[in-house]
Every structure is written in C-alpha cells, then in structure tokens.
C-alpha cells in the first residue's frame, strides 16, 4: 500500500524505514466483519556479470583499465490488491449492483537488460545497457498489456579525488511509452569535511497503468493523457557541524492527480514545489545525542498536485552509557514528531489510492515516543512506547481523513547473533 508518511512528505511502505519511528500509517477498520483487504507482493531478481578483464586484485598491474564486463539483469515483480465487501446502508452499492463483491487488481512485470561496464584504475566507471520490459495490469473486468524497450547509460567519476561527476540516462526507444526520458546529473565538490553538490533531473514520462484505465465493481474510468514533464533542481550541502541541508525546486507540467470524486485527472499547467530539508546529528559532552529532521515546504497556490504541510519536524533526544564495565550498553531516548495542518489526501479502500479532499485539515498534533535500546554482548533488545501522549493531549489525531492514528502502543523486540 502506498501511503503518505507523517503528512504526505514522501511515498513509503506501510511502515516507515526508520526503526525509531516504526508505526502503521493507515490502519483500515471496516464496520462489517465480512469486509477485508489483502496486499501481496512477490519479487525476484538475478544480477550477474562476466568479466573479460579484471585487474581489481592485481597490485602489480599499472594500466588504466581495471575491469571490462558484460552484465545481465532480470527482474520479476507482481503486486496484487484484493478488496472484499458486503455493502450496507453506510457504504454505496457497487456499479454492478451486486450485494457481494470481490474486487482485485494485479500488476505484473518482467524486465531484462544486457549491458557493458568499464571501470578504470582511478575509480571511474561507465556502463551502458539495452533493456526490454513486459508488463500486465489487470482486474476482474479489464486487462492492459504493454511491452517497451530502451537504452540506459551511467557514468560515475571523481576528478582529483574532490570533484565528482555522476550522471544517468534512460530512454524508451519503442513501445507504448516510446519517447519516455529521464536524465540525471550531479557535480560539485566533495570531501570528508564538506560537500557542495548541485544536481538536475529532467523526466518526461507517461502516467502509471492505473491512471489510464480501471474498471471494478465500484469505480470505472478510461483516460488519455499528454506526457508528464518534470524538472527538478537541487543543491545538497553537508558539513560536520551544520549537518546536511537539501534545497529542491520541483516543476511539474501536465501532472496527474485524483480529485475529490476519486477519479484521475490531468492538470494542464506547471506547478511548483520548493523544499528545504535540514538533517543534523549532534553530541553534547558525550552524554546527549540530538538528531534533527526538519522540512520546510512551499507550493503553488490553488493547485491540486502537491498536498503537503508547510512544516514537518522530527526531533530525537537520547543518551548512551554503559554498566558493569561495558558489559551492558543502554540508550534511552524520546522522539517528538509534528507537522502543520493541511488538507491531506483521503484514502479510498475501494481503489487503494489517495485522493484530494477539501473538507478537513490533518496535522498540528504532536506525537511523542519513548524508547530504550539495550545491548548485552551480541544481543540487542528494543523497547518502545509509541504515542505516549495520546491519553492527555486529546484524541484529535489522524493518519488520514477518517482513519485515526493508533493509540498508545508498547513494542518490544530482540536481535541476537549467535557466534563466538
């Protein structure tokens, strides 16, 4: 399930990636015990290379070429979503007027690529490949099949050990998505103490499968779109004292969004999104650890594409100390999370998608967690009190409109490696 993390900042899985802030984003509760949803994901990948030349382990070699290889990669992906429901007076009947429905959608893709990689003794690497992709998107009442092929290239080198140059290119040569293009380039100055790296990303791509055609017992649409044009410009600054600062400007023309009717539409105008992200990690006298993750955002007025809060922040305070001559290591701490109110997208379980709404604002509510990490030799124990403030700061907290965040939760875990 694609959900929006802590106020729509990024798309993420059902759980956030940070182990200190693991929490279910959307817990869908249904009034009927016969109503349920299922999410399944299967993925496999084989990535291997044949080296024609390989001097990476030869310390006596003095030439410029370190390795030359033929690369092959094949990927398989299948994602499916099943929604079962018995309509009643509180939920709409289906389009087919069936009393019992079982809607399902599935996306399946196989991608195959062959390429050539060249790596130099000075650390630079250049690769190019050709790829083909076969994809199938289907439900109980429709099916969409596509096949595409294209070219990819990648370059990565560092001049004088201080000036990196990184670039990628992906272009669709033929197929239903012919003309799709993505180009990324980054350069600047980089060292252990300081880095200054501007970048640019240009992308012309067709919308996703589900944006074009969808037919179920509840919803149906059939759309045609112009290609979506995206430009992103940014600057990444990193220094030991100030931490890392990312500045981004994001421009989208012909962007796709889902309106209040849960139907897709294309916004035939250029929308703008700007963000400043500050991430820092500080230690005070070896006792107090401070982690910051603050984001300030600005978007075009009266636009439907970007629905984000103006500010999002996560502050982590912790300390570390040892007991019994270092036999036990402890790390107690707390996490404070807050984002400003905004018109967060609502979730539609019939389609498993988020759509725009203008009825309620979500946010402005703090989330306080308390945790304790404990390490005894090779065993690590994890204890956490999530949403500790739920009982005394009111109950107006939501993961999405109509879906409340979980109340107070206690979590515990163990990670134990058995070796001498």
C-alpha positions as CSV (number, residue, x, y, z in Angstrom):
1,X,0.0,0.0,0.0
2,X,1.3,3.4,-0.9
3,X,0.7,5.7,2.0
4,X,1.9,9.2,2.9
5,X,4.4,9.4,5.8
6,X,3.7,11.9,8.5
7,X,1.8,14.4,6.4
8,X,2.4,13.4,2.8
9,X,6.1,14.2,2.6
10,X,7.2,11.1,0.8
11,X,5.7,7.9,-0.5
12,X,6.7,4.9,1.7
13,X,5.6,1.4,2.6
14,X,3.1,0.6,5.3
15,X,5.8,1.2,7.8
16,X,8.4,3.9,7.8
17,X,12.0,2.9,7.2
18,X,13.4,4.5,10.4
19,X,13.3,1.8,13.1
20,X,13.0,4.5,15.8
21,X,9.6,5.7,14.3
22,X,8.1,2.4,13.0
23,X,4.3,2.9,13.1
24,X,1.4,1.7,10.9
25,X,0.4,4.6,8.7
26,X,-3.1,3.6,7.8
27,X,-5.0,1.0,9.8
28,X,-8.2,0.4,7.8
29,X,-11.1,-0.5,10.1
30,X,-14.3,-1.7,8.5
31,X,-17.7,-1.7,10.0
32,X,-18.5,-5.2,8.7
33,X,-16.6,-8.2,9.8
34,X,-17.1,-9.6,6.3
35,X,-15.1,-6.7,4.8
36,X,-11.4,-7.0,4.4
37,X,-8.4,-6.2,2.1
38,X,-5.3,-8.1,1.2
39,X,-2.0,-6.8,-0.2
40,X,0.5,-9.2,-1.7
41,X,4.0,-8.6,-3.1
42,X,6.3,-11.0,-4.8
43,X,9.7,-10.0,-6.3
44,X,12.8,-11.8,-7.6
45,X,16.0,-10.6,-9.3
46,X,19.1,-12.1,-10.8
47,X,22.1,-9.7,-11.4
48,X,25.4,-11.2,-12.6
49,X,28.4,-10.3,-14.8
50,X,31.0,-12.0,-17.0
51,X,34.5,-10.3,-16.7
52,X,36.6,-10.2,-19.9
53,X,39.3,-8.3,-18.0
54,X,39.6,-8.0,-14.2
55,X,42.7,-6.5,-12.6
56,X,41.0,-5.4,-9.4
57,X,43.0,-7.8,-7.3
58,X,46.3,-7.4,-9.2
59,X,48.5,-4.9,-7.3
60,X,51.3,-5.2,-10.0
61,X,49.1,-4.0,-12.8
62,X,49.9,-0.4,-13.9
63,X,47.5,0.1,-16.7
64,X,44.4,2.4,-16.8
65,X,41.8,-0.3,-17.3
66,X,40.7,-2.2,-14.2
67,X,37.8,-4.3,-15.5
68,X,35.6,-4.9,-18.5
69,X,32.5,-6.9,-18.0
70,X,29.2,-8.0,-19.7
71,X,26.3,-7.5,-17.3
72,X,22.9,-9.2,-17.3
73,X,20.0,-8.4,-15.0
74,X,16.5,-9.9,-15.0
75,X,13.7,-8.8,-12.6
76,X,10.2,-10.2,-11.8
77,X,7.6,-8.2,-9.9
78,X,4.0,-9.0,-9.0
79,X,1.8,-6.8,-6.8
80,X,-1.9,-7.6,-6.1
81,X,-4.7,-6.0,-4.1
82,X,-7.9,-7.6,-3.1
83,X,-10.9,-5.8,-1.5
84,X,-13.9,-7.8,-0.3
85,X,-17.1,-6.0,0.9
86,X,-20.8,-6.5,1.6
87,X,-22.5,-3.1,1.0
88,X,-24.9,-1.8,3.5
89,X,-26.7,1.5,4.2
90,X,-23.4,3.2,5.3
91,X,-21.5,2.3,2.1
92,X,-22.5,2.7,-1.5
93,X,-23.7,-0.1,-3.7
94,X,-21.5,-1.3,-6.5
95,X,-21.7,-0.1,-10.0
96,X,-22.9,-3.6,-11.0
97,X,-25.5,-3.5,-8.2
98,X,-24.1,-6.7,-6.7
99,X,-24.7,-7.5,-3.0
100,X,-21.4,-9.3,-2.6
101,X,-18.3,-8.1,-4.3
102,X,-14.7,-9.2,-4.5
103,X,-12.6,-6.6,-6.4
104,X,-9.0,-7.4,-7.3
105,X,-6.2,-5.8,-9.2
106,X,-2.7,-7.1,-10.1
107,X,0.4,-5.6,-11.7
108,X,3.0,-8.0,-13.1
109,X,6.3,-7.0,-14.8
110,X,9.3,-8.8,-16.2
111,X,12.4,-6.7,-17.1
112,X,15.5,-8.0,-18.9
113,X,18.7,-6.0,-19.6
114,X,22.1,-6.6,-21.1
115,X,25.0,-4.1,-20.8
116,X,28.7,-3.4,-20.8
117,X,30.6,-1.9,-17.9
118,X,34.1,-0.4,-18.0
119,X,36.0,0.5,-14.8
120,X,39.2,2.4,-14.5
121,X,42.1,2.2,-12.0
122,X,41.4,5.8,-11.0
123,X,37.9,4.8,-9.7
124,X,35.7,5.9,-12.6
125,X,33.1,3.7,-14.1
126,X,31.0,3.9,-17.3
127,X,28.2,1.5,-18.2
128,X,25.5,1.2,-21.0
129,X,22.8,-1.3,-21.5
130,X,19.7,-2.2,-23.6
131,X,16.6,-3.4,-21.8
132,X,13.1,-4.8,-22.6
133,X,10.1,-4.8,-20.3
134,X,6.8,-6.7,-20.5
135,X,4.0,-5.5,-18.1
136,X,0.5,-6.6,-17.4
137,X,-2.1,-4.7,-15.3
138,X,-5.5,-6.4,-14.8
139,X,-8.6,-6.6,-12.7
140,X,-11.7,-8.7,-12.8
141,X,-13.2,-6.7,-15.6
142,X,-10.2,-5.3,-17.6
143,X,-6.7,-6.0,-18.7
144,X,-3.9,-3.8,-20.0
145,X,-0.7,-5.3,-21.6
146,X,2.4,-3.3,-22.6
147,X,5.9,-4.0,-23.9
148,X,8.7,-1.5,-24.1
149,X,12.4,-1.4,-24.8
150,X,15.1,1.2,-24.5
151,X,18.6,2.3,-23.6
152,X,20.3,3.1,-20.3
153,X,23.7,4.7,-19.5
154,X,25.5,5.6,-16.3
155,X,28.8,7.4,-15.6
156,X,30.5,7.9,-12.3
157,X,33.9,9.5,-11.9
158,X,35.8,11.8,-9.5
159,X,38.3,14.4,-10.7
160,X,41.4,15.0,-8.4
161,X,39.6,13.0,-5.6
162,X,37.4,16.1,-4.9
163,X,35.1,16.8,-7.8
164,X,32.5,14.0,-8.5
165,X,30.6,13.8,-11.8
166,X,27.6,11.4,-11.7
167,X,25.1,11.0,-14.5
168,X,22.3,8.6,-15.6
169,X,20.2,8.4,-18.8
170,X,17.2,6.3,-19.5
171,X,15.3,6.5,-22.8
172,X,12.4,4.4,-24.2
173,X,13.1,3.5,-27.8
174,X,9.9,1.7,-28.7
175,X,6.6,0.5,-27.3
176,X,3.5,2.2,-25.8
177,X,5.7,4.5,-23.8
178,X,8.0,5.5,-26.6
179,X,9.7,8.8,-26.0
180,X,9.9,8.5,-22.2
181,X,13.1,10.1,-21.0
182,X,14.9,10.5,-17.7
183,X,18.2,12.3,-17.3
184,X,20.1,13.0,-14.0
185,X,23.4,14.8,-13.5
186,X,25.3,15.9,-10.3
187,X,28.7,17.5,-9.8
188,X,30.4,19.9,-7.4
189,X,32.9,19.4,-4.5
190,X,33.0,16.6,-2.1
191,X,35.3,15.7,0.8
192,X,35.1,14.1,4.3
193,X,34.7,17.5,5.9
194,X,32.5,19.4,3.4
195,X,30.5,18.7,0.3
196,X,28.6,21.0,-2.1
197,X,26.7,19.1,-4.8
198,X,24.1,20.7,-7.1
199,X,22.1,18.4,-9.3
200,X,19.4,18.5,-12.1
201,X,16.8,15.9,-13.1
202,X,14.7,16.0,-16.2
203,X,12.0,13.5,-16.8
204,X,9.3,13.1,-19.5
205,X,7.2,10.0,-18.6
206,X,3.8,8.7,-19.2
207,X,1.4,8.2,-16.2
208,X,1.1,4.9,-14.5
209,X,-1.0,2.0,-15.6
210,X,-3.9,2.6,-13.2
211,X,-4.2,6.3,-14.3
212,X,-5.3,5.2,-17.8
213,X,-7.8,2.5,-17.3
214,X,-9.6,0.9,-14.4
215,X,-12.9,-1.0,-14.1
216,X,-14.2,-2.6,-10.9
217,X,-17.4,-3.2,-9.1
218,X,-17.1,0.3,-7.5
219,X,-15.1,2.6,-9.8
220,X,-14.5,2.9,-13.6
221,X,-12.6,5.3,-15.8
222,X,-10.9,5.3,-19.2
223,X,-8.5,8.3,-19.8
224,X,-6.0,9.6,-22.3
225,X,-3.2,11.9,-21.2
226,X,-0.3,14.1,-22.5
227,X,3.1,13.1,-21.4
228,X,4.1,14.4,-17.9
229,X,7.0,16.7,-17.9
230,X,9.1,17.0,-14.7
231,X,12.1,19.2,-13.9
232,X,13.9,19.1,-10.5
233,X,16.8,21.3,-9.5
234,X,18.6,20.9,-6.2
235,X,21.6,21.5,-4.0
236,X,23.0,19.2,-1.3
237,X,25.3,20.8,1.3
238,X,26.9,18.7,4.0
239,X,29.3,19.7,6.8
240,X,30.1,18.1,10.2
241,X,28.7,20.9,12.3
242,X,25.7,22.1,10.4
243,X,24.7,18.5,9.2
244,X,23.1,18.2,5.8
245,X,20.9,20.7,4.0
246,X,19.0,19.9,0.8
247,X,17.4,22.6,-1.3
248,X,15.0,21.5,-4.0
249,X,12.8,23.1,-6.7
250,X,10.3,20.8,-8.4
251,X,8.4,21.7,-11.5
252,X,5.7,19.5,-13.0
253,X,3.7,20.1,-16.2
254,X,0.6,18.0,-17.1
255,X,0.7,16.3,-13.7
256,X,-1.8,13.6,-12.7
257,X,-3.9,13.8,-9.5
258,X,-7.0,12.2,-8.1
259,X,-9.9,14.5,-7.4
260,X,-12.5,14.5,-4.6
261,X,-14.5,12.1,-6.7
262,X,-11.6,9.6,-6.6
263,X,-11.2,9.8,-10.4
264,X,-7.9,10.7,-12.1
265,X,-7.4,13.9,-14.0
266,X,-4.6,15.8,-15.6
267,X,-3.6,19.4,-14.6
268,X,-2.6,21.1,-17.8
269,X,-0.4,23.7,-16.1
270,X,3.0,24.0,-14.5
271,X,3.0,23.5,-10.7
272,X,5.9,24.4,-8.4
273,X,7.2,22.8,-5.3
274,X,10.1,24.1,-3.1
275,X,11.6,22.4,-0.1
276,X,14.4,22.9,2.4
277,X,15.5,19.9,4.5
278,X,17.9,20.0,7.4
279,X,19.2,16.9,9.0
280,X,21.7,17.1,11.8
281,X,23.3,14.8,14.4
282,X,25.0,16.4,17.4
283,X,26.7,15.1,20.6
284,X,27.0,17.3,23.7
285,X,29.7,16.2,26.1
286,X,29.4,12.6,25.1
287,X,26.1,12.4,27.1
288,X,23.3,13.9,25.0
289,X,22.6,12.9,21.3
290,X,20.4,15.1,19.2
291,X,19.0,14.1,15.8
292,X,17.1,16.7,13.8
293,X,15.0,16.1,10.7
294,X,13.2,19.3,9.7
295,X,11.5,20.1,6.4
296,X,10.0,23.5,5.2
297,X,7.9,23.3,2.1
298,X,6.1,25.8,-0.3
299,X,3.8,25.0,-3.2
300,X,1.9,26.9,-5.8
301,X,-1.4,28.3,-4.6
302,X,-4.7,26.7,-5.6
303,X,-3.1,23.7,-7.2
304,X,-4.2,20.0,-6.9
305,X,-0.9,18.2,-7.4
306,X,1.1,18.8,-4.2
307,X,-0.7,18.4,-0.9
308,X,1.9,18.8,1.8
309,X,2.3,20.6,5.1
310,X,4.3,23.7,5.3
311,X,6.5,22.3,8.1
312,X,7.4,18.8,9.2
313,X,9.8,18.1,12.0
314,X,11.2,15.1,13.9
315,X,13.5,15.6,16.9
316,X,15.2,12.7,18.7
317,X,16.9,13.1,22.1
318,X,18.9,10.2,23.5
319,X,21.9,9.4,25.7
320,X,24.2,6.4,25.9
321,X,26.1,4.9,28.8
322,X,27.5,1.6,29.9
323,X,27.1,-0.6,33.1
324,X,29.2,-3.3,34.6
325,X,32.4,-2.3,32.9
326,X,30.9,-2.1,29.5
327,X,29.1,-5.4,29.6
328,X,25.7,-3.7,29.1
329,X,25.1,-0.7,26.8
330,X,22.0,1.4,27.3
331,X,20.4,4.1,25.0
332,X,17.2,5.7,26.4
333,X,15.6,8.5,24.4
334,X,12.5,10.2,23.1
335,X,11.2,11.2,19.7
336,X,8.9,14.2,19.0
337,X,7.1,14.4,15.6
338,X,5.0,17.3,14.4
339,X,3.6,18.6,11.1
340,X,1.5,21.7,10.5
341,X,-2.2,21.2,9.5
342,X,-3.1,20.8,5.8
343,X,-5.7,19.2,3.5
344,X,-4.1,15.8,3.5
345,X,-5.3,13.4,0.8
346,X,-8.1,11.0,1.8
347,X,-7.8,7.2,1.4
348,X,-10.3,5.2,-0.7
349,X,-10.2,1.5,0.1
350,X,-12.2,0.6,-3.0
351,X,-9.2,1.6,-5.2
352,X,-6.4,1.5,-2.7
353,X,-5.5,5.1,-3.7
354,X,-5.3,8.5,-2.1
355,X,-7.4,11.4,-3.5
356,X,-7.8,15.1,-2.9
357,X,-10.3,16.5,-0.3
358,X,-11.1,19.9,1.0
359,X,-13.3,19.1,4.0
360,X,-10.8,18.7,6.9
361,X,-7.3,19.6,7.9
362,X,-5.0,17.0,9.3
363,X,-2.0,17.8,11.5
364,X,-0.9,20.2,14.2
365,X,-0.8,17.3,16.7
366,X,2.5,16.2,18.4
367,X,3.5,12.5,18.6
368,X,5.8,11.6,21.5
369,X,7.6,8.3,21.6
370,X,9.9,7.0,24.3
371,X,12.4,4.2,23.6
372,X,15.1,2.1,25.2
373,X,17.8,0.2,23.3
374,X,19.7,-2.4,25.4
375,X,22.8,-4.3,24.2
376,X,24.4,-7.3,26.1
377,X,27.3,-8.6,24.1
378,X,25.8,-9.8,20.8
379,X,22.1,-9.5,21.9
380,X,20.2,-6.2,21.3
381,X,16.8,-5.6,23.0
382,X,14.4,-2.9,21.9
383,X,11.6,-1.4,23.9
384,X,9.4,1.5,22.8
385,X,6.3,3.4,24.0
386,X,4.6,4.8,20.9
387,X,2.3,7.8,21.0
388,X,2.7,8.2,24.8
389,X,0.9,11.5,24.8
390,X,-2.4,10.1,23.3
391,X,-4.2,10.0,26.7
392,X,-3.5,13.6,27.8
393,X,-3.3,15.7,24.6
394,X,-6.7,14.9,23.2
395,X,-7.9,12.4,20.7
396,X,-7.9,14.5,17.5
397,X,-5.1,12.7,15.7
398,X,-5.4,11.1,12.3
399,X,-3.3,9.1,9.8
400,X,-5.6,10.2,7.0
401,X,-9.1,11.7,7.0
402,X,-11.4,9.1,8.5
403,X,-8.5,6.9,9.7
404,X,-7.2,7.7,13.2
405,X,-3.6,7.1,14.3
406,X,-3.2,4.2,16.7
407,X,-3.5,5.0,20.4
408,X,-0.7,4.2,22.9
409,X,1.3,1.1,21.8
410,X,4.1,-0.8,23.5
411,X,6.6,-2.6,21.3
412,X,9.5,-4.9,22.1
413,X,12.0,-6.8,20.1
414,X,15.2,-8.7,20.2
415,X,18.1,-9.2,17.7
416,X,20.6,-11.9,18.8
417,X,23.5,-13.0,16.7
418,X,24.9,-16.4,17.7
419,X,28.7,-16.6,17.0
420,X,31.9,-16.8,19.0
